[in-house]
Amino acid sequence: MDKRKRNILIIDNTSKSRNLLKDSLRDHFMCFDVDTGEKGIKVVTEVGNRLSAVLINLVMSKVNAETILAEMNKLKLVPGLPVLVMLSAKAEEEEKKCYQLGAVDIIHKPYDPTSVVRHIRSAIELEDRLRKDSTGADPVSVLTRMIMQQSRDIERQRDNNNHIVDALCSIVEFRHLESGFHMQRIREFTRILSSLIMNNYPEYGITPDKIDIIVQAAAWHDIGKLVIPDAIILKPGKLTADEFDVMKSHTTRGAEILEMMLDKNDTELFSICSDVARHHHEKFDGGGYPDKLAGDTISMPSQICGLADIYDALNSDRSYKAAVSPDRAFEMIVGGETGAFNPKLLNCFKMGRAELEGYAIRTRQEEKAQKEE
């Protein structure tokens, strides 16, 4: 197992869900996955001491989360190994039983992949503190349970806020005749590019925690299009100069919307999300909008999200154009046909080309299959 990342076991009997979870977690954890509860119990029995957390997401399974937790209790792996269970928000009885059997957290569906990372990190960090501070007392003390419950409540509130904004962004996609794959691709392209910037250009101060926020900001970057008239959003041909001015206002209006909605106490989330909404159309040579910023006066999160947005737009069918191939999209961006980008960001774009193109092709195939069903 990779010593550079914490080892996470995913127990999930749906391949699509497993792949989505692995895509979301791979930059943060070394992920192992099995497709049945029986296999999960076997892995936990054999190598449980080398795992940092277990994530259970089972639907219609004979060996469910409760069974796995009961078996882990017999093996005396809980408390000690954080177990997080993904359940429907309506599964109150199951949630109660899972907590009673030692689950440290419940993640309600539908979930935001970024929040899953935060849930797992919080569970691991809490377990690390308990091991470090333990004086022989029962680690699952009343105080610990109170702290865990408070942390869950705070996380749940943030998740609720995320779901509200995500729902608004889904309305934008629907009005723009885009599928849900658009938000999925924007998030993944942003994660890939952000990770490459973090690993190759540390001067930009990108961290794993910041990547989570940048990915969320990327999903919300076009929320300002909520206030753009349908006649402009859905126009099949080229916009007039006046229409384009209205369209460009989605950047400033998006920042205003997020300023009203986001919790100002979460300063980093608010700062990055509102900045990305306003500045994802700025260009490195100063030729963008709305503020004509140039160079690194444009924040790196906005630069990353701007490139991810253009790459997805090129790879997607829109009301006014057909998608181009991933090869052609790469050539257009690197060749400057879509505007000027930071040379360092372009280097990362080149380094991540295979991963970006692979994800673009895979999701386009999934999108086509979904439309044909």
Buried (B, 14 or more C-beta within 10 A) or exposed (E): EEEEBBBBBBBBBBEEBBEBBBBBBBBBBBBBBBBBBBBBBEBBEEEBEEBBBBBBBBEEBEBBBBBBBBBBEEEEBBBBBBBBBBBEEEBEEBBEBBBEBBBBBBBBEEBBBBBBBBBBBBBBEBBEEBEEEEEEEEBBEEEBEEBBEEBBEEBBEBBEBBBEBBEBBBEBBEBBEBBEBBBBBBBBBBBBBBBBBBEEBEEBEBEEEBBBBBBBBBBBBBBBBBEBEEEBBEBEEEBEEEBEEBBBBBBBBBBBBBBEBBEEEEEEBBBBBBBBBBBBBBBBEBEBBBBEBBEEEBBBBBBBBBBBBBBBBBBBEEEEEEBBEBEEBBEBBBEEEBBBBBEBBBBBBEBBBEBBBEBBEBBBEBBEEEEEE
